[in-house]
Amino acid sequence: MRVLVDVNVFIDVLTRRMNWAGSLQVLHLVRNVPQLEGWTSALTIPLLYFFRLRVFPEAQARLDAQTAGRGFHRVPLTQEVLAQAAASTLPDFEDNIQLASAEMVGAEYLMTRNTKDFQPSLLPVLTPEAWLALESVATLYEDLTLPATKDDKE
């Protein structure tokens, strides 16, 4: 299953904002389940960098942005993606880049905190929690072998 994850899902985890556990679960699944192919726009890494730079020193902001994107493919920010985003009638240009990126790689789902700004869309746009609740995703999570905890070893 190919999914595109919007920048705000990564921000959830980096800032531990409300509902961040669902976003963390999404990132964990995409990084660890072979049946999932995670994508993010090439725009996501610099956005995360500049977001973190407001609060942290440059080296930390750079490390956080690079670490957050680990395990995800990047959709190139091409002229085609930008033209499709600019031509969209949806209200937010950055969201339009995310949607055009998802469409370019043939994503089956786009995960975001901001589903309303993606409507109407032919591509299913879900919150992390709604995506995790899908039966096809729940079975992937059940198959994931989690590392043993200290209690498990005793």
Beta strands, then each sheet from edge to edge (+ up, - down):
strand 1: 2-5
strand 2: 37-41
strand 3: 73-75
strand 4: 109-111
strand 5: 125-126
sheet 1: 3+ 2+ 1+ 4+ 5+
end
